[in-house]
Amino acid sequence: MSPVWNYCVPLAIISIAYIVRTARCQAVQAENVTVLEGGTAEISCRLHNYDGSIVVIQNPRRQTLFFNGTRALKDDRFQMVLFTPRLVRIALSNVSVSDEGGYFCQLYTDATHHQVATLSVAVPPETPAVEVKQEAVEGGEAELTCVSPRSKPATTLRWMRNGREIPGVVSQQDNGKTFSVSSTVRIPVERKDNGAALSCEASHPALGGQKRIRHYRLDVYFAPTVRIVPPSGILREGDSLVLTCSVAGNPLPRAIQWSRINETLPERAEISGPTLQISRLSQSHNGTYLCQAQNNYGRAADHYTLLVYDNVSITAMVPPTTITSHPITTSHPVTPTLLTQSMAPDPQDPGAVVETHSAVPYAVIGGVLALLVFTVICVLIVTIWCSVRQKGSYLTHEASGLDEHGEVQEAFLNGNDASQGKKEYLL
């Protein structure tokens, strides 16, 4: 039993010595700290088995900040918050990235014990900025760069449009203790993309799940478009004409030009911005009017042909009937046995007149013509029949006349007296 006892006692002594030595090594303990730039960091040193020895706190450059609770470095940003046998705590306000590093907690006993509290400073990104690298022109491409100039750690940038991510080319630059990040996209653009909404989102651990977002609207340049808004209805002599030139473009044309093709503008023409006004119209104002506009990316024009009608009204002398007219067409309402011609207004263009006729039905005309033809045929038949009959009677009388002529000749030769009778012959 004795050998075993002798063996166990040294093991117990070694174990107790290790525990005591371990306890002495943990006589001071420091805690790491992470804080946002501009905030306040609290650096704590926990003491174990403190017996009143000297406690010193130093910065990363090994400059003594506090000596047993007494300020040693003249930097008002450092304040002693707590000094007890168990805990020593100091506060550093308005922290910057230059304050990062290890802060030493030292306990001077028979042997010097120290621990290092590491201070980390996070720099959240500001709202990113958008830089236009290439102008967006209709039919071309827009090149946009989203920039986060300073963050720690490096921020994450994403381009978004209509809830969808647009892939971009990301670049990152190390500025020492901070990083600058950029993301560039190239987007094909058309006129319809002008004013389209895009956004650049910055994500960072220091933002706690939130995002810094920069909104941007595409500015697409394109040539102008021009459209003249015409007046309603027709224009007659004495009326007023108002034409409005509707112009679109980016940039919007500053000046609008009015003119009349091959002629000068009338003396009574008044121009006010996009509006042309002519009072007391006459037919001498007829012509084609032109509106033109231009910007740095092109020009455009639109025209309006003015036709002024006179005020002469045409009255048609026709029986009261319903007249229906169409442009360049005629209508034929029923009227009793009368064919007339009149001028009727066009409902689509009241200033124009079209020729209209009023006539009897074609069936009546056909019936009358058939009756006339039948009558003529009957007359011809009767005439021919009578002519044939008269010719036969003439031949009969001619033969009987020859017989009577012989008797007369015989009586003459016999000397008969004319008193016997006078006969008259009609050949």
Secondary structure, DSSP 8 states (H G I E B T S, - for coil): -HHHHHHHHHHHHHHHHHHHHHHHHTSEEE--EEEETTS-EEEEEEESS--S-EEEEE-TT--EEEETTEE-S--TTEEEEEE-SSEEEEEE-S--GGG-EEEEEEEESSSEEEEEEEEEEEB-----EEEEEE-EETTSEEEEEEEEEEEBS--EEEEEETTEEE--EEEEEE-SSSEEEEEEEEEE--GGGTT-EEEEEEE-GGGTT-EEEEEEE--EEEEEEEEEE--SS-EETT--EEEEEEEEEES--S-EEEEETTB---TTEEEETTEEEE-S--GGG-EEEEEEEEETTEEEEEEEEE-EE----------S------TT-----B-SS--EEEEEE-SS-TT-EEEEEEB--HHHHHHHHHHHHHHHHHHHHHHHHHHHHHHHHHHHHHHHHHHHHHHHHHHHHHT--GGG-------
